[in-house]
Amino acid sequence: MRSLIDILDLTVEELDELVKTACDIIENPKKYSECCKGKKLATLFFEPSTRTRLSFEAAMLELGGSVIGFSDAKNTSASKGETIADTARVVSCYADIIAMRHPLEGAPYVASLNSEVPVINAGDGGHAHPTQTLADLVTIYREKGRFDNLTVGFCGDLKYGRPVHSLISALSRYTGIKIVLISPKELALPEYIKREVIEKNGIPYEENDNLETAIPDLDILYMTRIQEERFDDREQYERLKGCYILDPAKLENAKSDMIILHPLPRVDEITVAVDSDPRACYFKQVANGKNGRKALILKLLEEAEKNPNKCVDTRDTVSIERCPNQRCISNNERELMPKAVKNKDEEVLHCAYCETTV
């Protein structure tokens, strides 16, 4: 049985298959309307969400299934001290598949090792958001017709932006990709992603703190929100919010066929005047995300029927004293033993839960 914790859990071929299935669902919705009849999805959202939670719920309902779950951790046994492992064990008695969002990085991974059904990571802290990447990829494919030979600019919060981390990882496996990183130094892309994803795959990239100078060369502009909830320092947030605002004037020098993506919600980083620009595709992403999640649910349920055995971590791990990432699940649930995985090609250890270099 498989779960989806990180976008790299899927091969390029599997990603392409999911995108094609999503496109077929868009074109032939009735063909899939009863595929999950009798199946239940549990949405376990320990962190606020509108788009992702409703997208999962709509996806399952439109596949003919049903939905159970919660959208506020205060109303669950987590408020009484129940662990993620126990929550997963309990909920997997009620549902056929689980979608989990959690503020602690690595929480869905822990759930996947203890669940009797597949677990989908619907976002864990600033770590990963693989189903948002599916939405991104479906949108890119439908708008650009390819995943290779693209110059992609990521603008805003690249440090905590889990959709950015996941999409860079996915695109790193295609040819002819160039990455442009646009952010203030305080919100720069984490070094481990630059080193172990971009540089390791030989992807040309540049760093720039000026959106206007970067925009003319882009095929895709991926805007992000400065995320107040990720900051421990309120003063730093106040200083950085609003540092990038995309408006019609900045788009004057952009390519006529450039597309603008955003994982949403937006605050002020894209003005409403941009919404009518034909290059604005962020609301298309919402619809595409629902259909990408349909394709993923179908794939994981089909695989679970063929192999119902629980997920097992087969990686070689070593014990460590603690993970340096304060948001890691291993630092917040006492029964978890901190452990690390050694990079196959380098003498580098990464936390087995959140992938932080240790």
SULNOR-V121095 format. One record per residue. D_FIRST is the distance of its C-alpha to the first C-alpha in Angstrom with 2 decimals. Layout:
# SULNOR-V121095
((D_FIRST) (D_FIRST))
This chain:
# SULNOR-V121095
((0.00) (3.79) (6.93) (10.41) (12.99) (15.40) (16.53) (16.53) (12.75) (13.62) (16.02) (19.37) (18.64) (15.53) (17.75) (20.52) (18.50) (17.49) (21.15) (22.46) (20.37) (21.68) (25.14) (24.91) (23.95) (27.02) (29.19) (27.97) (26.71) (27.67) (25.44) (22.35) (24.02) (22.46) (18.96) (17.40) (20.10) (19.21) (16.18) (16.64) (15.90) (16.92) (18.81) (19.48) (22.25) (24.06) (26.13) (28.31) (27.06) (28.44) (27.05) (23.39) (23.07) (25.15) (23.43) (20.01) (21.88) (23.92) (21.02) (19.31) (22.75) (23.75) (20.72) (22.09) (19.78) (20.97) (20.69) (21.19) (21.55) (24.22) (25.94) (27.97) (26.85) (30.35) (29.53) (26.58) (26.42) (25.81) (29.57) (30.07) (28.17) (24.71) (22.19) (19.12) (17.06) (18.84) (18.63) (14.84) (14.95) (17.61) (16.46) (13.04) (15.44) (17.03) (14.62) (11.69) (10.93) (12.85) (15.07) (16.87) (20.12) (21.84) (25.02) (23.85) (22.10) (18.82) (18.29) (15.04) (13.72) (14.91) (13.39) (9.82) (10.52) (11.96) (10.17) (8.71) (7.50) (6.64) (9.77) (12.13) (15.00) (18.11) (20.42) (20.99) (24.68) (26.02) (22.94) (20.67) (20.23) (17.86) (18.28) (22.01) (21.74) (20.30) (23.40) (25.55) (24.39) (24.81) (28.23) (29.26) (28.41) (30.29) (33.22) (33.57) (31.94) (30.40) (28.56) (30.92) (34.52) (34.37) (36.06) (34.10) (35.78) (34.04) (36.54) (36.80) (34.43) (32.52) (32.10) (30.04) (28.85) (25.07) (25.07) (27.47) (25.35) (22.27) (24.46) (26.39) (23.27) (22.19) (25.77) (26.32) (24.61) (27.11) (30.69) (33.89) (32.50) (34.98) (34.26) (36.99) (36.45) (38.86) (39.14) (41.53) (41.09) (39.87) (36.82) (36.17) (32.75) (31.46) (32.68) (29.34) (28.08) (31.37) (31.29) (27.70) (26.79) (30.10) (32.36) (29.88) (29.19) (32.92) (32.89) (36.41) (36.72) (39.51) (40.00) (42.42) (43.50) (45.33) (43.61) (46.78) (47.14) (43.50) (43.05) (45.16) (42.80) (39.52) (37.55) (35.17) (36.07) (33.27) (35.04) (33.65) (34.98) (36.47) (34.24) (36.54) (33.80) (32.71) (36.25) (37.61) (41.04) (42.45) (45.38) (43.21) (41.36) (44.71) (45.96) (43.04) (42.24) (43.68) (43.98) (42.69) (43.63) (43.08) (45.94) (47.66) (50.08) (47.40) (45.96) (49.33) (48.59) (44.99) (44.11) (44.58) (41.06) (39.30) (36.54) (36.11) (32.70) (32.03) (28.89) (31.25) (32.82) (35.99) (39.01) (41.87) (40.35) (40.71) (43.82) (43.73) (46.21) (43.45) (41.48) (43.83) (43.49) (41.65) (39.73) (38.08) (34.49) (32.94) (33.09) (31.60) (28.65) (28.09) (27.85) (25.80) (23.31) (22.80) (22.13) (19.84) (17.72) (17.88) (16.57) (13.59) (12.83) (13.17) (10.93) (7.85) (8.82) (9.49) (6.33) (4.78) (8.07) (7.93) (5.13) (5.20) (5.42) (5.80) (5.83) (9.04) (11.82) (13.46) (16.32) (19.83) (21.21) (24.69) (26.13) (28.32) (30.85) (29.46) (27.98) (30.88) (29.09) (30.39) (27.67) (24.85) (22.88) (23.86) (27.49) (27.13) (25.21) (27.16) (24.65) (22.59) (23.83) (24.61) (23.15) (23.28) (21.81) (24.38) (24.61) (24.32) (27.66) (29.62) (30.56) (29.01) (26.85) (24.50) (23.21) (19.57) (19.18) (21.40) (22.26) (25.96) (28.16) (29.37))
